[in-house]
């Protein structure tokens, strides 16, 4: 299942301007998270330098929120095999997260109905929950994918994910 990340990234890489701040390996200032899957969970293990701090040596809350949103997307995609857009993001900062520490973020779908999905995400340091998030996604239709991303993207998406 870990190749699902690589397969969708390959589809996104067909866009000249694909440069995701969180997961693109080609963004020079990006986080470059390598997303993996374990059954119904999307996760990444990472370590951020002081380049991503807010207060000295503490990872900026906005960076943490971006990571939560990204892992939420991949957990939703892993569960649904559909593209969705973030509708709502709730973040609870429970404890500071220091820079230059090994971290793990993981998310899983906890609710799905019709075209809505909710994902719970946690950022952990040494198994201690530091930040948690709840992300709501609105899944988009095939016609909306064609309209927003074009026919070529849609065809590659369908070929890569729906008809293996």
C-alpha positions as CSV (number, residue, x, y, z in Angstrom):
1,X,0.0,0.0,0.0
2,X,3.0,2.4,0.4
3,X,3.2,2.8,-3.3
4,X,-0.1,4.7,-3.3
5,X,1.7,7.9,-2.2
6,X,4.3,7.5,-5.0
7,X,1.6,6.8,-7.6
8,X,-0.5,9.9,-6.7
9,X,2.6,12.1,-6.5
10,X,3.5,10.8,-10.0
11,X,0.2,12.0,-11.2
12,X,0.6,15.4,-9.5
13,X,4.1,15.7,-10.9
14,X,2.6,15.9,-14.4
15,X,1.8,19.5,-13.4
16,X,4.7,21.9,-14.1
17,X,3.9,23.9,-10.9
18,X,3.4,21.0,-8.5
19,X,5.5,22.1,-5.4
20,X,3.7,20.9,-2.3
21,X,5.3,22.5,0.7
22,X,4.8,19.5,2.9
23,X,5.5,16.5,0.7
24,X,7.2,17.5,-2.5
25,X,10.8,16.3,-2.7
26,X,11.6,19.1,-5.1
27,X,10.5,22.1,-3.0
28,X,13.8,23.7,-1.8
29,X,12.2,25.1,1.3
30,X,9.6,22.3,1.9
31,X,9.4,19.8,4.6
32,X,9.8,16.8,2.2
33,X,7.8,14.4,4.4
34,X,7.8,10.8,3.0
35,X,4.3,9.6,3.6
36,X,3.8,5.9,4.3
37,X,0.8,3.7,5.1
38,X,0.0,0.9,7.5
39,X,-3.4,-0.5,6.9
40,X,-5.8,2.4,7.6
41,X,-3.2,4.8,8.9
42,X,-1.1,7.3,7.0
43,X,2.1,8.4,8.8
44,X,5.5,10.0,8.4
45,X,8.6,10.0,10.6
46,X,10.5,13.3,10.4
47,X,12.8,15.8,12.1
48,X,12.6,19.6,11.5
49,X,15.4,22.0,12.0
50,X,15.2,25.5,13.5
51,X,14.3,26.8,10.0
52,X,10.7,25.9,10.9
53,X,10.6,27.4,14.3
54,X,8.3,30.1,15.7
55,X,9.7,30.7,19.2
56,X,13.3,29.8,19.5
57,X,13.8,26.0,19.0
58,X,10.0,25.4,18.9
59,X,8.3,24.2,15.7
60,X,5.9,26.9,14.5
61,X,2.2,26.1,15.1
62,X,1.4,26.9,11.5
63,X,3.9,24.3,10.3
64,X,2.3,21.8,12.6
65,X,-1.1,22.6,11.2
66,X,0.2,22.2,7.7
67,X,1.6,18.7,8.6
68,X,-1.7,17.7,10.1
69,X,-3.6,18.8,7.0
70,X,-1.2,16.9,4.7
71,X,-1.3,13.7,6.7
72,X,-5.1,14.1,6.9
73,X,-5.3,14.3,3.2
74,X,-3.3,11.1,2.7
75,X,-5.3,9.2,5.3
76,X,-8.5,10.3,3.6
77,X,-7.1,9.3,0.2
78,X,-5.8,6.0,1.6
79,X,-9.3,5.2,2.9
80,X,-11.4,6.6,0.0
81,X,-9.2,6.6,-3.1
82,X,-10.7,10.0,-3.9
83,X,-9.5,13.5,-3.9
84,X,-10.9,15.9,-1.4
85,X,-10.4,19.5,-0.2
86,X,-10.0,20.6,3.3
87,X,-13.2,22.1,4.7
88,X,-12.2,22.5,8.3
89,X,-9.1,22.1,10.4
90,X,-9.0,22.1,14.2
91,X,-5.7,21.9,16.0
92,X,-5.0,21.5,19.7
93,X,-1.5,22.3,20.8
94,X,-1.0,20.2,23.9
95,X,2.7,20.6,24.4
96,X,5.6,22.4,22.7
97,X,7.5,20.5,20.0
98,X,11.2,21.3,19.9
99,X,13.1,21.5,16.7
100,X,15.8,18.8,15.9
101,X,13.8,16.0,17.5
102,X,12.5,12.8,16.0
103,X,8.7,13.0,15.4
104,X,6.0,10.9,14.0
105,X,2.7,12.1,12.6
106,X,-0.2,9.7,12.0
107,X,-3.8,10.0,10.8
108,X,-6.7,7.8,10.2
109,X,-10.3,8.3,9.0
110,X,-12.8,8.3,11.8
111,X,-16.0,9.3,9.9
112,X,-17.2,9.0,6.4
113,X,-20.6,9.7,5.0
114,X,-21.5,10.6,1.4
115,X,-18.9,13.0,0.3
116,X,-17.5,13.9,3.7
117,X,-14.6,12.5,5.6
118,X,-13.1,13.3,9.0
119,X,-9.6,12.4,9.9
120,X,-7.9,12.4,13.3
121,X,-4.2,13.2,13.3
122,X,-1.6,13.3,16.0
123,X,2.0,14.5,16.1
124,X,4.1,12.5,18.6
125,X,7.5,12.8,20.2
126,X,8.7,9.5,21.8
127,X,5.1,8.2,21.8
128,X,3.8,11.3,23.6
129,X,1.0,13.1,21.9
130,X,2.1,16.7,21.4
131,X,-0.4,18.1,18.9
132,X,-3.7,16.7,17.7
133,X,-5.9,17.7,14.9
134,X,-9.3,17.0,13.3
135,X,-9.6,17.6,9.6
136,X,-12.8,17.5,7.6
137,X,-12.6,17.0,3.9
138,X,-15.2,17.4,1.1
139,X,-14.6,14.7,-1.6
140,X,-14.9,16.0,-5.1
141,X,-16.7,14.3,-8.0
142,X,-15.0,13.0,-11.1
143,X,-16.5,15.9,-13.2
144,X,-15.0,18.4,-10.7
145,X,-11.6,16.7,-11.0
146,X,-11.8,17.1,-14.8
147,X,-12.9,20.7,-14.5
148,X,-10.2,21.7,-12.0
149,X,-7.2,19.6,-13.1
150,X,-8.0,18.8,-16.8
151,X,-8.8,15.7,-18.7
152,X,-5.2,14.4,-18.9
153,X,-4.8,14.5,-15.1
154,X,-8.2,12.8,-14.7
155,X,-7.4,10.0,-17.1
156,X,-4.0,9.3,-15.3
157,X,-5.7,9.4,-11.9
158,X,-8.4,6.9,-13.0
159,X,-5.8,4.6,-14.6
160,X,-3.5,4.7,-11.6
161,X,-6.0,4.4,-8.7
162,X,-9.3,3.0,-9.7
163,X,-8.6,0.4,-12.3
164,X,-5.4,-1.3,-11.2
